């Protein structure tokens, strides 16, 4: 599951949070979930004629399995090429 929230700012900037919540159904019920919490910033801009969406997020794994070695933090960086439909 990946809930998300964006708050748009001026000049293509935005604040975002889009943690990826996962579950391992093979683990016991009290060990199965990975729930990160946090957020970051991004911007939509152009490189030449190409539209781009770039963002970085820092997420803390608030809930995670104790039986497996999981890091406490995640750093996610996205660089997305955009191809908007032209009219």
PDB file with one MODEL, atoms N, CA, C and O in Angstrom:
MODEL        1
ATOM      1  N   UNK A   1       0.854  -1.155   0.000  1.00  0.00           N
ATOM      2  CA  UNK A   1       0.000   0.000   0.000  1.00  0.00           C
ATOM      3  C   UNK A   1       0.907   1.228   0.000  1.00  0.00           C
ATOM      4  O   UNK A   1       1.944   1.244   0.664  1.00  0.00           O
ATOM      5  N   UNK A   2       0.509   2.252  -0.749  1.00  0.00           N
ATOM      6  CA  UNK A   2       1.312   3.471  -0.806  1.00  0.00           C
ATOM      7  C   UNK A   2       0.413   4.709  -0.751  1.00  0.00           C
ATOM      8  O   UNK A   2       0.066   5.275  -1.788  1.00  0.00           O
ATOM      9  N   UNK A   3       0.037   5.127   0.467  1.00  0.00           N
ATOM     10  CA  UNK A   3      -0.700   6.388   0.565  1.00  0.00           C
ATOM     11  C   UNK A   3       0.243   7.540   0.259  1.00  0.00           C
ATOM     12  O   UNK A   3       1.451   7.438   0.474  1.00  0.00           O
ATOM     13  N   UNK A   4      -0.307   8.628  -0.240  1.00  0.00           N
ATOM     14  CA  UNK A   4       0.552   9.775  -0.532  1.00  0.00           C
ATOM     15  C   UNK A   4      -0.182  11.073  -0.285  1.00  0.00           C
ATOM     16  O   UNK A   4      -1.409  11.146  -0.347  1.00  0.00           O
ATOM     17  N   UNK A   5       0.615  12.103   0.000  1.00  0.00           N
ATOM     18  CA  UNK A   5       0.084  13.445   0.152  1.00  0.00           C
ATOM     19  C   UNK A   5       1.121  14.412  -0.411  1.00  0.00           C
ATOM     20  O   UNK A   5       2.317  14.278  -0.155  1.00  0.00           O
ATOM     21  N   UNK A   6       0.649  15.375  -1.172  1.00  0.00           N
ATOM     22  CA  UNK A   6       1.503  16.421  -1.735  1.00  0.00           C
ATOM     23  C   UNK A   6       0.915  17.777  -1.393  1.00  0.00           C
ATOM     24  O   UNK A   6      -0.304  17.950  -1.386  1.00  0.00           O
ATOM     25  N   UNK A   7       1.782  18.737  -1.110  1.00  0.00           N
ATOM     26  CA  UNK A   7       1.367  20.113  -0.927  1.00  0.00           C
ATOM     27  C   UNK A   7       2.193  20.949  -1.898  1.00  0.00           C
ATOM     28  O   UNK A   7       3.409  21.064  -1.751  1.00  0.00           O
ATOM     29  N   UNK A   8       1.526  21.530  -2.887  1.00  0.00           N
ATOM     30  CA  UNK A   8       2.211  22.287  -3.933  1.00  0.00           C
ATOM     31  C   UNK A   8       2.611  23.670  -3.453  1.00  0.00           C
ATOM     32  O   UNK A   8       1.841  24.366  -2.790  1.00  0.00           O
ATOM     33  N   UNK A   9       3.835  24.054  -3.802  1.00  0.00           N
ATOM     34  CA  UNK A   9       4.384  25.364  -3.492  1.00  0.00           C
ATOM     35  C   UNK A   9       4.634  26.110  -4.803  1.00  0.00           C
ATOM     36  O   UNK A   9       4.269  25.623  -5.873  1.00  0.00           O
ATOM     37  N   UNK A  10       5.240  27.265  -4.727  1.00  0.00           N
ATOM     38  CA  UNK A  10       5.521  28.077  -5.917  1.00  0.00           C
ATOM     39  C   UNK A  10       6.669  27.490  -6.739  1.00  0.00           C
ATOM     40  O   UNK A  10       7.508  26.753  -6.222  1.00  0.00           O
ATOM     41  N   UNK A  11       6.687  27.831  -8.025  1.00  0.00           N
ATOM     42  CA  UNK A  11       7.777  27.514  -8.958  1.00  0.00           C
ATOM     43  C   UNK A  11       8.051  26.017  -9.097  1.00  0.00           C
ATOM     44  O   UNK A  11       9.199  25.612  -9.275  1.00  0.00           O
ATOM     45  N   UNK A  12       7.003  25.193  -9.016  1.00  0.00           N
ATOM     46  CA  UNK A  12       7.148  23.760  -9.244  1.00  0.00           C
ATOM     47  C   UNK A  12       7.586  22.947  -8.038  1.00  0.00           C
ATOM     48  O   UNK A  12       7.681  21.724  -8.141  1.00  0.00           O
ATOM     49  N   UNK A  13       7.853  23.567  -6.911  1.00  0.00           N
ATOM     50  CA  UNK A  13       8.256  22.854  -5.693  1.00  0.00           C
ATOM     51  C   UNK A  13       7.048  22.257  -4.990  1.00  0.00           C
ATOM     52  O   UNK A  13       5.934  22.759  -5.135  1.00  0.00           O
ATOM     53  N   UNK A  14       7.260  21.198  -4.236  1.00  0.00           N
ATOM     54  CA  UNK A  14       6.197  20.604  -3.424  1.00  0.00           C
ATOM     55  C   UNK A  14       6.783  19.851  -2.237  1.00  0.00           C
ATOM     56  O   UNK A  14       7.939  19.428  -2.253  1.00  0.00           O
ATOM     57  N   UNK A  15       5.969  19.699  -1.225  1.00  0.00           N
ATOM     58  CA  UNK A  15       6.297  18.879  -0.050  1.00  0.00           C
ATOM     59  C   UNK A  15       5.505  17.592  -0.209  1.00  0.00           C
ATOM     60  O   UNK A  15       4.338  17.627  -0.598  1.00  0.00           O
ATOM     61  N   UNK A  16       6.125  16.459   0.088  1.00  0.00           N
ATOM     62  CA  UNK A  16       5.462  15.180  -0.170  1.00  0.00           C
ATOM     63  C   UNK A  16       5.751  14.150   0.908  1.00  0.00           C
ATOM     64  O   UNK A  16       6.766  14.220   1.601  1.00  0.00           O
ATOM     65  N   UNK A  17       4.851  13.203   1.037  1.00  0.00           N
ATOM     66  CA  UNK A  17       5.067  12.001   1.837  1.00  0.00           C
ATOM     67  C   UNK A  17       4.355  10.862   1.118  1.00  0.00           C
ATOM     68  O   UNK A  17       3.146  10.916   0.892  1.00  0.00           O
ATOM     69  N   UNK A  18       5.115   9.833   0.760  1.00  0.00           N
ATOM     70  CA  UNK A  18       4.513   8.675   0.085  1.00  0.00           C
ATOM     71  C   UNK A  18       5.224   7.395   0.519  1.00  0.00           C
ATOM     72  O   UNK A  18       5.932   6.770  -0.270  1.00  0.00           O
ATOM     73  N   UNK A  19       5.027   7.011   1.788  1.00  0.00           N
ATOM     74  CA  UNK A  19       5.674   5.801   2.284  1.00  0.00           C
ATOM     75  C   UNK A  19       5.079   4.550   1.635  1.00  0.00           C
ATOM     76  O   UNK A  19       3.893   4.510   1.308  1.00  0.00           O
ATOM     77  N   UNK A  20       5.914   3.541   1.457  1.00  0.00           N
ATOM     78  CA  UNK A  20       5.454   2.260   0.929  1.00  0.00           C
ATOM     79  C   UNK A  20       5.314   1.308   2.110  1.00  0.00           C
ATOM     80  O   UNK A  20       6.308   0.896   2.707  1.00  0.00           O
ATOM     81  N   UNK A  21       4.065   0.960   2.445  1.00  0.00           N
ATOM     82  CA  UNK A  21       3.773   0.081   3.572  1.00  0.00           C
ATOM     83  C   UNK A  21       3.690  -1.347   3.040  1.00  0.00           C
ATOM     84  O   UNK A  21       2.925  -1.630   2.118  1.00  0.00           O
ATOM     85  N   UNK A  22       4.486  -2.245   3.631  1.00  0.00           N
ATOM     86  CA  UNK A  22       4.525  -3.620   3.146  1.00  0.00           C
ATOM     87  C   UNK A  22       4.238  -4.605   4.278  1.00  0.00           C
ATOM     88  O   UNK A  22       4.344  -4.275   5.460  1.00  0.00           O
ATOM     89  N   UNK A  23       3.873  -5.821   3.879  1.00  0.00           N
ATOM     90  CA  UNK A  23       3.593  -6.884   4.829  1.00  0.00           C
ATOM     91  C   UNK A  23       4.167  -8.191   4.303  1.00  0.00           C
ATOM     92  O   UNK A  23       4.023  -8.513   3.124  1.00  0.00           O
ATOM     93  N   UNK A  24       4.810  -8.933   5.177  1.00  0.00           N
ATOM     94  CA  UNK A  24       5.292 -10.273   4.852  1.00  0.00           C
ATOM     95  C   UNK A  24       4.355 -11.264   5.547  1.00  0.00           C
ATOM     96  O   UNK A  24       4.462 -11.477   6.754  1.00  0.00           O
ATOM     97  N   UNK A  25       3.447 -11.862   4.795  1.00  0.00           N
ATOM     98  CA  UNK A  25       2.404 -12.712   5.365  1.00  0.00           C
ATOM     99  C   UNK A  25       2.945 -14.033   5.899  1.00  0.00           C
ATOM    100  O   UNK A  25       2.204 -14.792   6.523  1.00  0.00           O
ATOM    101  N   UNK A  26       4.234 -14.322   5.662  1.00  0.00           N
ATOM    102  CA  UNK A  26       4.836 -15.553   6.187  1.00  0.00           C
ATOM    103  C   UNK A  26       5.337 -15.383   7.617  1.00  0.00           C
ATOM    104  O   UNK A  26       5.649 -16.370   8.284  1.00  0.00           O
ATOM    105  N   UNK A  27       5.416 -14.143   8.093  1.00  0.00           N
ATOM    106  CA  UNK A  27       5.858 -13.879   9.464  1.00  0.00           C
ATOM    107  C   UNK A  27       4.668 -13.867  10.415  1.00  0.00           C
ATOM    108  O   UNK A  27       3.531 -13.705   9.971  1.00  0.00           O
ATOM    109  N   UNK A  28       4.908 -14.035  11.722  1.00  0.00           N
ATOM    110  CA  UNK A  28       3.814 -13.927  12.699  1.00  0.00           C
ATOM    111  C   UNK A  28       3.150 -12.553  12.624  1.00  0.00           C
ATOM    112  O   UNK A  28       3.769 -11.586  12.180  1.00  0.00           O
ATOM    113  N   UNK A  29       1.904 -12.466  13.053  1.00  0.00           N
ATOM    114  CA  UNK A  29       1.123 -11.234  12.884  1.00  0.00           C
ATOM    115  C   UNK A  29       1.762 -10.015  13.551  1.00  0.00           C
ATOM    116  O   UNK A  29       1.617  -8.902  13.045  1.00  0.00           O
ATOM    117  N   UNK A  30       2.458 -10.195  14.663  1.00  0.00           N
ATOM    118  CA  UNK A  30       3.081  -9.045  15.330  1.00  0.00           C
ATOM    119  C   UNK A  30       4.437  -8.669  14.727  1.00  0.00           C
ATOM    120  O   UNK A  30       5.073  -7.725  15.195  1.00  0.00           O
ATOM    121  N   UNK A  31       4.888  -9.390  13.699  1.00  0.00           N
ATOM    122  CA  UNK A  31       6.174  -9.138  13.055  1.00  0.00           C
ATOM    123  C   UNK A  31       6.044  -8.848  11.570  1.00  0.00           C
ATOM    124  O   UNK A  31       7.062  -8.693  10.895  1.00  0.00           O
ATOM    125  N   UNK A  32       4.854  -8.769  11.046  1.00  0.00           N
ATOM    126  CA  UNK A  32       4.691  -8.794   9.596  1.00  0.00           C
ATOM    127  C   UNK A  32       4.751  -7.443   8.902  1.00  0.00           C
ATOM    128  O   UNK A  32       4.983  -7.409   7.693  1.00  0.00           O
ATOM    129  N   UNK A  33       4.559  -6.342   9.588  1.00  0.00           N
ATOM    130  CA  UNK A  33       4.414  -5.043   8.914  1.00  0.00           C
ATOM    131  C   UNK A  33       5.685  -4.214   8.912  1.00  0.00           C
ATOM    132  O   UNK A  33       6.458  -4.230   9.870  1.00  0.00           O
ATOM    133  N   UNK A  34       5.889  -3.485   7.814  1.00  0.00           N
ATOM    134  CA  UNK A  34       6.915  -2.457   7.709  1.00  0.00           C
ATOM    135  C   UNK A  34       6.186  -1.160   7.367  1.00  0.00           C
ATOM    136  O   UNK A  34       5.634  -1.020   6.276  1.00  0.00           O
ATOM    137  N   UNK A  35       6.187  -0.207   8.313  1.00  0.00           N
ATOM    138  CA  UNK A  35       5.439   1.042   8.154  1.00  0.00           C
ATOM    139  C   UNK A  35       6.394   2.226   8.334  1.00  0.00           C
ATOM    140  O   UNK A  35       6.726   2.594   9.461  1.00  0.00           O
ATOM    141  N   UNK A  36       6.836   2.823   7.214  1.00  0.00           N
ATOM    142  CA  UNK A  36       7.691   4.003   7.314  1.00  0.00           C
ATOM    143  C   UNK A  36       6.870   5.277   7.524  1.00  0.00           C
ATOM    144  O   UNK A  36       5.699   5.349   7.154  1.00  0.00           O
ATOM    145  N   UNK A  37       7.513   6.277   8.128  1.00  0.00           N
ATOM    146  CA  UNK A  37       6.881   7.565   8.390  1.00  0.00           C
ATOM    147  C   UNK A  37       7.892   8.663   8.088  1.00  0.00           C
ATOM    148  O   UNK A  37       9.039   8.591   8.529  1.00  0.00           O
ATOM    149  N   UNK A  38       7.472   9.673   7.343  1.00  0.00           N
ATOM    150  CA  UNK A  38       8.365  10.781   7.034  1.00  0.00           C
ATOM    151  C   UNK A  38       7.934  11.491   5.771  1.00  0.00           C
ATOM    152  O   UNK A  38       6.772  11.409   5.374  1.00  0.00           O
ATOM    153  N   UNK A  39       8.851  12.181   5.142  1.00  0.00           N
ATOM    154  CA  UNK A  39       8.519  12.913   3.931  1.00  0.00           C
ATOM    155  C   UNK A  39       9.724  13.600   3.347  1.00  0.00           C
ATOM    156  O   UNK A  39      10.864  13.350   3.738  1.00  0.00           O
ATOM    157  N   UNK A  40       9.443  14.484   2.391  1.00  0.00           N
ATOM    158  CA  UNK A  40      10.537  15.176   1.733  1.00  0.00           C
ATOM    159  C   UNK A  40      10.040  16.281   0.822  1.00  0.00           C
ATOM    160  O   UNK A  40       8.922  16.776   0.961  1.00  0.00           O
ATOM    161  N   UNK A  41      10.905  16.656  -0.119  1.00  0.00           N
ATOM    162  CA  UNK A  41      10.599  17.732  -1.052  1.00  0.00           C
ATOM    163  C   UNK A  41      10.849  17.261  -2.479  1.00  0.00           C
ATOM    164  O   UNK A  41      11.602  16.319  -2.727  1.00  0.00           O
ATOM    165  N   UNK A  42      10.192  17.947  -3.402  1.00  0.00           N
ATOM    166  CA  UNK A  42      10.387  17.641  -4.816  1.00  0.00           C
ATOM    167  C   UNK A  42      10.135  18.878  -5.661  1.00  0.00           C
ATOM    168  O   UNK A  42       9.680  19.916  -5.182  1.00  0.00           O
ATOM    169  N   UNK A  43      10.452  18.719  -6.943  1.00  0.00           N
ATOM    170  CA  UNK A  43      10.216  19.820  -7.873  1.00  0.00           C
ATOM    171  C   UNK A  43       9.970  19.266  -9.267  1.00  0.00           C
ATOM    172  O   UNK A  43      10.621  18.313  -9.695  1.00  0.00           O
ATOM    173  N   UNK A  44       9.019  19.880  -9.970  1.00  0.00           N
ATOM    174  CA  UNK A  44       8.769  19.593 -11.379  1.00  0.00           C
ATOM    175  C   UNK A  44       9.420  20.713 -12.178  1.00  0.00           C
ATOM    176  O   UNK A  44       9.164  21.891 -11.929  1.00  0.00           O
ATOM    177  N   UNK A  45      10.267  20.341 -13.146  1.00  0.00           N
ATOM    178  CA  UNK A  45      10.995  21.343 -13.935  1.00  0.00           C
ATOM    179  C   UNK A  45      11.323  20.747 -15.296  1.00  0.00           C
ATOM    180  O   UNK A  45      10.968  19.605 -15.588  1.00  0.00           O
ATOM    181  N   UNK A  46      12.001  21.526 -16.119  1.00  0.00           N
ATOM    182  CA  UNK A  46      12.387  21.066 -17.453  1.00  0.00           C
ATOM    183  C   UNK A  46      13.899  21.058 -17.602  1.00  0.00           C
ATOM    184  O   UNK A  46      14.604  21.937 -17.106  1.00  0.00           O
ATOM    185  N   UNK A  47      14.369  20.041 -18.298  1.00  0.00           N
ATOM    186  CA  UNK A  47      15.751  19.977 -18.764  1.00  0.00           C
ATOM    187  C   UNK A  47      15.639  20.028 -20.283  1.00  0.00           C
ATOM    188  O   UNK A  47      15.282  19.037 -20.920  1.00  0.00           O
ATOM    189  N   UNK A  48      15.943  21.174 -20.852  1.00  0.00           N
ATOM    190  CA  UNK A  48      15.676  21.373 -22.276  1.00  0.00           C
ATOM    191  C   UNK A  48      14.175  21.358 -22.494  1.00  0.00           C
ATOM    192  O   UNK A  48      13.454  22.149 -21.885  1.00  0.00           O
ATOM    193  N   UNK A  49      13.692  20.472 -23.355  1.00  0.00           N
ATOM    194  CA  UNK A  49      12.249  20.330 -23.587  1.00  0.00           C
ATOM    195  C   UNK A  49      11.630  19.213 -22.757  1.00  0.00           C
ATOM    196  O   UNK A  49      10.413  19.028 -22.770  1.00  0.00           O
ATOM    197  N   UNK A  50      12.469  18.466 -22.031  1.00  0.00           N
ATOM    198  CA  UNK A  50      11.990  17.311 -21.260  1.00  0.00           C
ATOM    199  C   UNK A  50      11.512  17.736 -19.873  1.00  0.00           C
ATOM    200  O   UNK A  50      12.273  18.325 -19.105  1.00  0.00           O
ATOM    201  N   UNK A  51      10.241  17.435 -19.548  1.00  0.00           N
ATOM    202  CA  UNK A  51       9.716  17.679 -18.205  1.00  0.00           C
ATOM    203  C   UNK A  51      10.209  16.578 -17.266  1.00  0.00           C
ATOM    204  O   UNK A  51      10.277  15.406 -17.636  1.00  0.00           O
ATOM    205  N   UNK A  52      10.551  16.985 -16.042  1.00  0.00           N
ATOM    206  CA  UNK A  52      11.132  16.075 -15.059  1.00  0.00           C
ATOM    207  C   UNK A  52      10.481  16.321 -13.705  1.00  0.00           C
ATOM    208  O   UNK A  52      10.157  17.457 -13.358  1.00  0.00           O
ATOM    209  N   UNK A  53      10.293  15.248 -12.945  1.00  0.00           N
ATOM    210  CA  UNK A  53       9.844  15.332 -11.557  1.00  0.00           C
ATOM    211  C   UNK A  53      10.933  14.682 -10.710  1.00  0.00           C
ATOM    212  O   UNK A  53      11.174  13.481 -10.831  1.00  0.00           O
ATOM    213  N   UNK A  54      11.592  15.458  -9.858  1.00  0.00           N
ATOM    214  CA  UNK A  54      12.646  14.936  -8.986  1.00  0.00           C
ATOM    215  C   UNK A  54      12.237  15.166  -7.538  1.00  0.00           C
ATOM    216  O   UNK A  54      11.710  16.221  -7.185  1.00  0.00           O
ATOM    217  N   UNK A  55      12.493  14.150  -6.699  1.00  0.00           N
ATOM    218  CA  UNK A  55      12.154  14.297  -5.288  1.00  0.00           C
ATOM    219  C   UNK A  55      13.097  13.471  -4.428  1.00  0.00           C
ATOM    220  O   UNK A  55      13.727  12.524  -4.898  1.00  0.00           O
ATOM    221  N   UNK A  56      13.180  13.850  -3.163  1.00  0.00           N
ATOM    222  CA  UNK A  56      13.939  13.097  -2.167  1.00  0.00           C
ATOM    223  C   UNK A  56      13.101  13.042  -0.893  1.00  0.00           C
ATOM    224  O   UNK A  56      12.499  14.034  -0.482  1.00  0.00           O
ATOM    225  N   UNK A  57      13.075  11.850  -0.273  1.00  0.00           N
ATOM    226  CA  UNK A  57      12.321  11.660   0.959  1.00  0.00           C
ATOM    227  C   UNK A  57      13.174  10.915   1.974  1.00  0.00           C
ATOM    228  O   UNK A  57      13.963  10.042   1.610  1.00  0.00           O
ATOM    229  N   UNK A  58      13.017  11.259   3.235  1.00  0.00           N
ATOM    230  CA  UNK A  58      13.666  10.558   4.336  1.00  0.00           C
ATOM    231  C   UNK A  58      12.550   9.962   5.192  1.00  0.00           C
ATOM    232  O   UNK A  58      11.679  10.685   5.676  1.00  0.00           O
ATOM    233  N   UNK A  59      12.580   8.650   5.377  1.00  0.00           N
ATOM    234  CA  UNK A  59      11.500   7.954   6.068  1.00  0.00           C
ATOM    235  C   UNK A  59      12.053   7.103   7.214  1.00  0.00           C
ATOM    236  O   UNK A  59      13.037   6.383   7.047  1.00  0.00           O
ATOM    237  N   UNK A  60      11.413   7.195   8.363  1.00  0.00           N
ATOM    238  CA  UNK A  60      11.765   6.383   9.530  1.00  0.00           C
ATOM    239  C   UNK A  60      10.866   5.157   9.569  1.00  0.00           C
ATOM    240  O   UNK A  60       9.646   5.287   9.465  1.00  0.00           O
ATOM    241  N   UNK A  61      11.442   3.975   9.715  1.00  0.00           N
ATOM    242  CA  UNK A  61      10.655   2.740   9.805  1.00  0.00           C
ATOM    243  C   UNK A  61      10.070   2.619  11.210  1.00  0.00           C
ATOM    244  O   UNK A  61      10.654   1.976  12.082  1.00  0.00           O
ATOM    245  N   UNK A  62       8.909   3.246  11.418  1.00  0.00           N
ATOM    246  CA  UNK A  62       8.283   3.316  12.737  1.00  0.00           C
ATOM    247  C   UNK A  62       7.853   1.941  13.234  1.00  0.00           C
ATOM    248  O   UNK A  62       7.979   1.642  14.422  1.00  0.00           O
ATOM    249  N   UNK A  63       7.349   1.108  12.337  1.00  0.00           N
ATOM    250  CA  UNK A  63       6.968  -0.270  12.673  1.00  0.00           C
ATOM    251  C   UNK A  63       7.738  -1.179  11.726  1.00  0.00           C
ATOM    252  O   UNK A  63       7.713  -0.989  10.511  1.00  0.00           O
ATOM    253  N   UNK A  64       8.420  -2.164  12.291  1.00  0.00           N
ATOM    254  CA  UNK A  64       9.197  -3.092  11.465  1.00  0.00           C
ATOM    255  C   UNK A  64       9.365  -4.414  12.201  1.00  0.00           C
ATOM    256  O   UNK A  64       9.259  -4.456  13.427  1.00  0.00           O
ATOM    257  N   UNK A  65       9.626  -5.497  11.468  1.00  0.00           N
ATOM    258  CA  UNK A  65       9.852  -6.788  12.125  1.00  0.00           C
ATOM    259  C   UNK A  65      11.117  -6.733  12.984  1.00  0.00           C
ATOM    260  O   UNK A  65      12.153  -6.233  12.546  1.00  0.00           O
ATOM    261  N   UNK A  66      11.023  -7.247  14.196  1.00  0.00           N
ATOM    262  CA  UNK A  66      12.187  -7.302  15.079  1.00  0.00           C
ATOM    263  C   UNK A  66      13.054  -8.521  14.801  1.00  0.00           C
ATOM    264  O   UNK A  66      14.233  -8.540  15.155  1.00  0.00           O
ATOM    265  N   UNK A  67      12.477  -9.540  14.168  1.00  0.00           N
ATOM    266  CA  UNK A  67      13.216 -10.782  13.937  1.00  0.00           C
ATOM    267  C   UNK A  67      14.144 -10.706  12.738  1.00  0.00           C
ATOM    268  O   UNK A  67      15.049 -11.530  12.614  1.00  0.00           O
ATOM    269  N   UNK A  68      13.942  -9.730  11.847  1.00  0.00           N
ATOM    270  CA  UNK A  68      14.775  -9.588  10.662  1.00  0.00           C
ATOM    271  C   UNK A  68      15.606  -8.317  10.771  1.00  0.00           C
ATOM    272  O   UNK A  68      15.183  -7.358  11.417  1.00  0.00           O
ATOM    273  N   UNK A  69      16.775  -8.294  10.154  1.00  0.00           N
ATOM    274  CA  UNK A  69      17.592  -7.072  10.217  1.00  0.00           C
ATOM    275  C   UNK A  69      17.052  -5.995   9.275  1.00  0.00           C
ATOM    276  O   UNK A  69      17.224  -6.082   8.059  1.00  0.00           O
ATOM    277  N   UNK A  70      16.410  -4.998   9.833  1.00  0.00           N
ATOM    278  CA  UNK A  70      15.868  -3.881   9.048  1.00  0.00           C
ATOM    279  C   UNK A  70      16.559  -2.593   9.467  1.00  0.00           C
ATOM    280  O   UNK A  70      16.805  -2.379  10.655  1.00  0.00           O
ATOM    281  N   UNK A  71      16.871  -1.739   8.511  1.00  0.00           N
ATOM    282  CA  UNK A  71      17.428  -0.436   8.882  1.00  0.00           C
ATOM    283  C   UNK A  71      16.342   0.426   9.534  1.00  0.00           C
ATOM    284  O   UNK A  71      15.151   0.218   9.301  1.00  0.00           O
ATOM    285  N   UNK A  72      16.759   1.381  10.339  1.00  0.00           N
ATOM    286  CA  UNK A  72      15.796   2.273  10.977  1.00  0.00           C
ATOM    287  C   UNK A  72      15.301   3.347  10.030  1.00  0.00           C
ATOM    288  O   UNK A  72      14.201   3.869  10.213  1.00  0.00           O
ATOM    289  N   UNK A  73      16.094   3.692   9.014  1.00  0.00           N
ATOM    290  CA  UNK A  73      15.761   4.793   8.113  1.00  0.00           C
ATOM    291  C   UNK A  73      15.804   4.359   6.662  1.00  0.00           C
ATOM    292  O   UNK A  73      16.504   3.412   6.303  1.00  0.00           O
ATOM    293  N   UNK A  74      15.044   5.065   5.830  1.00  0.00           N
ATOM    294  CA  UNK A  74      15.076   4.898   4.381  1.00  0.00           C
ATOM    295  C   UNK A  74      15.335   6.265   3.755  1.00  0.00           C
ATOM    296  O   UNK A  74      14.811   7.278   4.217  1.00  0.00           O
ATOM    297  N   UNK A  75      16.138   6.283   2.716  1.00  0.00           N
ATOM    298  CA  UNK A  75      16.326   7.482   1.908  1.00  0.00           C
ATOM    299  C   UNK A  75      15.874   7.118   0.506  1.00  0.00           C
ATOM    300  O   UNK A  75      16.424   6.211  -0.118  1.00  0.00           O
ATOM    301  N   UNK A  76      14.877   7.825   0.017  1.00  0.00           N
ATOM    302  CA  UNK A  76      14.350   7.534  -1.313  1.00  0.00           C
ATOM    303  C   UNK A  76      14.520   8.749  -2.213  1.00  0.00           C
ATOM    304  O   UNK A  76      14.130   9.863  -1.864  1.00  0.00           O
ATOM    305  N   UNK A  77      15.114   8.507  -3.384  1.00  0.00           N
ATOM    306  CA  UNK A  77      15.309   9.565  -4.370  1.00  0.00           C
ATOM    307  C   UNK A  77      14.675   9.107  -5.681  1.00  0.00           C
ATOM    308  O   UNK A  77      14.942   8.003  -6.157  1.00  0.00           O
ATOM    309  N   UNK A  78      13.841   9.957  -6.255  1.00  0.00           N
ATOM    310  CA  UNK A  78      13.166   9.648  -7.516  1.00  0.00           C
ATOM    311  C   UNK A  78      13.520  10.703  -8.552  1.00  0.00           C
ATOM    312  O   UNK A  78      13.576  11.896  -8.251  1.00  0.00           O
ATOM    313  N   UNK A  79      13.759  10.247  -9.776  1.00  0.00           N
ATOM    314  CA  UNK A  79      13.991  11.113 -10.925  1.00  0.00           C
ATOM    315  C   UNK A  79      13.108  10.555 -12.037  1.00  0.00           C
ATOM    316  O   UNK A  79      13.415   9.512 -12.614  1.00  0.00           O
ATOM    317  N   UNK A  80      12.014  11.251 -12.334  1.00  0.00           N
ATOM    318  CA  UNK A  80      10.970  10.725 -13.209  1.00  0.00           C
ATOM    319  C   UNK A  80      10.846  11.598 -14.446  1.00  0.00           C
ATOM    320  O   UNK A  80      10.644  12.808 -14.344  1.00  0.00           O
ATOM    321  N   UNK A  81      10.968  10.983 -15.613  1.00  0.00           N
ATOM    322  CA  UNK A  81      10.751  11.696 -16.866  1.00  0.00           C
ATOM    323  C   UNK A  81       9.247  11.767 -17.118  1.00  0.00           C
ATOM    324  O   UNK A  81       8.548  10.761 -17.001  1.00  0.00           O
ATOM    325  N   UNK A  82       8.756  12.945 -17.461  1.00  0.00           N
ATOM    326  CA  UNK A  82       7.321  13.147 -17.692  1.00  0.00           C
ATOM    327  C   UNK A  82       7.046  13.344 -19.181  1.00  0.00           C
ATOM    328  O   UNK A  82       7.771  14.062 -19.870  1.00  0.00           O
ATOM    329  N   UNK A  83       6.009  12.707 -19.652  1.00  0.00           N
ATOM    330  CA  UNK A  83       5.595  12.813 -21.048  1.00  0.00           C
ATOM    331  C   UNK A  83       4.124  13.207 -21.088  1.00  0.00           C
ATOM    332  O   UNK A  83       3.263  12.375 -21.371  1.00  0.00           O
ATOM    333  N   UNK A  84       3.836  14.475 -20.805  1.00  0.00           N
ATOM    334  CA  UNK A  84       2.427  14.904 -20.782  1.00  0.00           C
ATOM    335  C   UNK A  84       1.811  14.837 -22.181  1.00  0.00           C
ATOM    336  O   UNK A  84       2.473  15.084 -23.189  1.00  0.00           O
ATOM    337  N   UNK A  85       0.536  14.499 -22.205  1.00  0.00           N
ATOM    338  CA  UNK A  85      -0.197  14.438 -23.467  1.00  0.00           C
ATOM    339  C   UNK A  85      -0.433  15.867 -23.957  1.00  0.00           C
ATOM    340  O   UNK A  85      -0.992  16.701 -23.245  1.00  0.00           O
ATOM    341  N   UNK A  86       0.002  16.124 -25.170  1.00  0.00           N
ATOM    342  CA  UNK A  86      -0.182  17.468 -25.730  1.00  0.00           C
ATOM    343  C   UNK A  86      -1.490  17.537 -26.492  1.00  0.00           C
ATOM    344  O   UNK A  86      -1.906  16.561 -27.115  1.00  0.00           O
ATOM    345  N   UNK A  87      -2.130  18.678 -26.443  1.00  0.00           N
ATOM    346  CA  UNK A  87      -3.436  18.862 -27.094  1.00  0.00           C
ATOM    347  C   UNK A  87      -3.256  19.279 -28.531  1.00  0.00           C
ATOM    348  O   UNK A  87      -4.241  19.482 -29.243  1.00  0.00           O
TER     349      UNK A  87
ENDMDL
END
